[in-house]
Amino acid sequence: MRSHVRELREQLGWSQAALAERLGVSRQTVNAIETGKYDPSLPLAFRLARLFEKNIESIFIFEEQS
């Protein structure tokens, strides 16, 4: 799954650490989401959507594995 987390975070001028603190996760978790190495849990996806004032579908793009 791809995401727009990095772009949204950078638009707000936040570091990965600042976003992680707002979400209650580690900076490594934010990095893994941004690089596509980790798909967030549904509760975390909702927290991201609420924080960025976006819907989940505009933040995360599902790509089927072939």
N, C-alpha and C positions, 0 to 999 in steps of 0.2 A: 504494500500500500504506500502510495506517495502522499506527501502532505505539504501544506503551505505554512507550516508552523514557523520555519526559519524566516520566511518573508514577512509574516505578520509580526513576529517578535522584533525583527529589525526595524520595521516601520514605526514601532513604538519606542525604539532606542533602548531596548532591554537586552541585557546579556543573557546567556543561557542560565547563569546562576540566579539572576533576578527572576526569570520566568519560573525556574525550578522552585524557588522560595515561595512564589505566589501560588504554585500548584501543590506544594507540600511533597515534592519528589526530589530526587538528586539531579545534579547537573548532568550526570552521565545518562540518566533517563531521557532528559530533554534532547541531548545529543543523539541518542539512539533513535528517538522518534524522528528527528530532523533528517537523519541519514537513512531512514527506512529500515533500520536493523531491528526495530521494535515497534509492534503495533500496540497502541495504548488500550487499556481496558475501557469498557464503555463508560464507567464513571469518570475516568480521567479524560476521555474524549469530551464528555459533557462539560467538565470543568474548563477545558481549553476553549470550547465553544462559548461558554458564558463569559470567560475572561476576555476573549477577543470580540465579543458581541457579534458572532457569526453563527450560522448553523453548521452542524457537523459536516454535512455534505460539501460545504464550501471550503472546508479545511482539509478534509481527507478525500483522496481519490483512490477508489478500489481498482486494482489491476489484477485480473485473474492470472494465475500461474499456468503456463502451458506445459 
